[in-house]
Amino acid sequence: GIARIIPDAVLSARDGTRVLAASRLSAGIGSAGLTGLRGNVLAGGAGLPALNGRIAPRIDGGWTLRLMMADYAAGADRVAIPRLTVEQAPGGAIRFDGIATASGALPGGGVQGLEVPLEGQWSAAGGLALGNTCTPLSFDSFRLSGLALTAQAITLCPAARGQPMLRYGSALTLAAQTGPLALTGKLGESPTRLTAQRAVLRYPSPFTVDGLSAVIGTGD
């Protein structure tokens, strides 16, 4: 095989701003393809989010990328990836696991401090699959059309055993469900409690909520 070593590399925008830098990159190229990939990568600048990653080889011939994305803001909207691990397994499949946080506006409201685990895989044959196991979602505040919720957590699970919650290959499909729900907050100035047996999120099929109940006010 052939070994390739790149001590340093920089990619800049037309105005000279650095947008990508790599250091200590090395890999072998042979009949098995790219092996022993390792190195450090920095990205950001010119309006791009700041990324910091490190690639290391795996003993099975694949590679592991560990990266983080600093808080990236566009107006009042913000997103960050505090940690993300991406692994290439033999055969080319890509697995990933990490967490993302976000805050910003939504149609008719907004969300602050949303925390979403990122877990799934991608392959040329199967496309993208997200959420193979139950996933806890949490937020500091959520507002929608006068309804305000604070410090809540919801667990989403695959709606079908052995299937991911979201799949994107030739088409986008979503099939996720919650367990029993109990959310508290305010509707306008009135205390509000929402309960349900479960919510089922599907696409392209409609969403459904079973046993929905709402209590508005203190009941006095």
C-alpha positions in Angstrom: 0.0 0.0 0.0 0.9 3.7 -0.2 1.1 5.9 2.9 0.0 9.5 2.7 1.0 12.1 5.3 -0.2 15.7 5.4 1.5 17.7 8.2 -0.7 20.8 7.7 -3.3 22.0 5.3 -5.5 25.1 5.2 -8.5 26.1 3.1 -9.3 29.8 3.0 -12.2 31.9 1.6 -11.6 34.5 -1.1 -11.0 37.2 1.5 -8.3 35.1 3.2 -10.4 33.9 6.1 -9.5 30.4 7.2 -12.5 28.1 6.9 -10.8 24.7 7.3 -7.5 23.5 8.8 -6.1 20.0 9.1 -3.0 18.8 10.9 -1.2 15.5 11.2 -3.4 13.8 8.6 -2.2 10.4 7.6 -3.7 7.3 6.0 -2.8 4.2 4.0 -4.2 3.5 0.5 -4.3 -0.1 -0.7 -6.5 -2.8 -2.1 -8.8 -2.5 1.0 -9.2 1.2 0.4 -8.4 3.9 2.9 -6.9 2.6 6.2 -5.3 4.0 9.3 -7.0 7.4 8.9 -6.0 9.8 11.6 -5.6 13.6 12.2 -7.1 16.8 13.5 -9.6 19.0 11.8 -10.7 22.6 12.6 -13.5 24.4 10.6 -15.2 27.7 11.0 -15.1 31.4 10.0 -16.7 33.2 7.1 -20.2 32.6 8.6 -19.6 28.9 9.1 -20.0 27.1 12.5 -16.9 26.3 14.5 -16.0 22.6 14.4 -13.2 20.8 16.2 -12.6 17.2 15.5 -10.1 14.4 15.8 -9.9 11.2 13.7 -8.3 8.0 14.8 -8.1 4.5 13.3 -10.1 1.5 14.7 -8.5 -1.9 15.1 -11.1 -3.3 12.7 -9.8 -1.1 9.9 -12.5 1.6 10.2 -12.1 5.0 11.8 -13.6 7.1 14.6 -14.2 10.8 14.5 -14.9 12.7 17.7 -16.1 16.3 17.2 -17.9 19.2 18.8 -19.6 22.2 17.3 -19.5 25.5 19.3 -22.7 27.5 19.7 -23.8 28.8 16.3 -26.2 31.7 16.2 -28.3 33.3 13.5 -30.3 36.1 15.1 -32.1 34.6 18.0 -31.7 31.1 16.8 -28.9 29.0 18.2 -27.6 25.4 17.7 -24.7 23.5 19.1 -23.3 20.0 19.2 -21.5 19.5 22.5 -20.3 16.1 21.5 -20.6 13.7 18.5 -18.9 10.4 17.8 -18.9 9.1 14.3 -17.6 5.6 13.4 -17.0 3.9 10.1 -17.4 0.2 10.4 -16.0 -2.4 8.0 -18.3 -2.4 4.9 -18.7 1.4 4.9 -21.6 1.8 7.3 -21.4 5.0 9.4 -22.7 5.0 13.0 -23.0 8.1 15.1 -23.9 9.0 18.7 -24.0 12.4 20.4 -26.2 15.3 21.5 -27.4 18.6 20.0 -28.8 21.6 21.7 -31.0 24.4 20.2 -33.0 27.5 20.9 -35.0 29.7 18.6 -38.3 30.6 17.1 -41.0 28.3 15.9 -44.2 29.2 13.9 -46.4 30.6 16.6 -43.9 30.4 19.4 -40.4 29.2 20.3 -38.2 26.8 22.2 -35.3 27.4 24.6 -32.7 24.9 25.8 -33.9 22.0 23.6 -31.6 19.0 24.1 -31.8 16.2 21.6 -29.7 13.0 21.5 -28.3 12.1 18.1 -28.1 8.3 17.6 -28.3 6.4 14.3 -26.5 5.2 11.3 -26.1 5.7 7.6 -25.2 3.2 4.8 -25.4 3.4 1.0 -27.8 0.5 1.0 -30.1 1.6 3.8 -29.8 5.3 3.8 -30.2 7.3 7.0 -31.8 5.9 10.2 -32.3 7.9 13.4 -33.5 6.8 16.8 -33.1 3.0 17.1 -33.7 3.2 20.8 -35.9 5.3 23.2 -34.6 8.8 23.2 -35.2 11.5 26.0 -35.9 15.0 24.7 -35.9 17.9 27.1 -36.3 21.7 27.0 -36.1 24.7 29.3 -39.1 26.4 27.8 -41.6 25.9 25.0 -44.2 28.4 23.7 -46.9 27.8 21.2 -50.0 29.9 20.5 -50.4 31.1 24.1 -49.3 27.8 25.7 -46.1 28.0 27.8 -44.3 25.0 29.2 -41.1 25.0 31.3 -38.5 22.4 32.3 -40.2 19.4 30.7 -38.9 16.1 29.3 -40.5 13.7 26.9 -39.2 10.2 25.9 -39.7 9.1 22.3 -39.5 5.5 21.3 -39.7 3.6 18.0 -43.3 2.9 17.1 -42.3 -0.5 15.7 -39.9 -3.0 17.3 -36.6 -3.2 15.4 -37.3 -0.1 13.3 -35.8 3.4 13.7 -38.0 6.4 14.5 -36.9 8.2 11.4 -35.6 6.8 8.1 -34.6 8.5 5.0 -33.7 6.6 1.9 -35.8 6.8 -1.2 -38.4 8.6 0.9 -38.8 10.1 4.4 -40.7 8.1 7.0 -41.3 8.9 10.7 -42.7 6.4 13.2 -42.3 7.4 16.9 -44.4 7.3 20.0 -44.4 8.5 23.6 -45.5 6.7 26.7 -48.0 8.4 29.1 -47.6 12.2 29.0 -48.1 14.8 31.8 -47.2 18.3 30.9 -47.7 21.4 33.1 -47.5 25.1 32.2 -49.7 28.0 31.5 -52.3 28.9 28.9 -52.2 32.7 28.9 -52.2 33.4 32.7 -54.0 30.3 33.7 -52.2 27.2 35.1 -52.6 24.3 32.7 -52.1 20.5 32.8 -52.1 18.3 29.7 -52.2 14.6 30.0 -52.4 11.8 27.4 -52.1 8.1 27.2 -49.6 8.5 24.3 -48.8 10.5 21.3 -47.9 8.8 18.0 -45.8 10.8 15.5 -46.0 9.5 11.9 -45.1 10.7 8.5 -46.5 10.6 5.9 -49.4 9.4 8.0 -51.1 11.9 10.4 -50.0 12.4 14.0 -52.4 11.0 16.7 -52.9 11.6 20.4 -54.7 9.1 22.5 -56.7 10.0 25.7 -55.9 13.7 25.6 -57.1 15.6 28.6 -56.6 19.3 29.5 -57.2 21.0 32.8 -57.1 24.8 32.7 -57.2 26.9 35.9 -56.8 26.0 39.5 -60.3 24.5 39.9 -61.1 26.9 42.7 
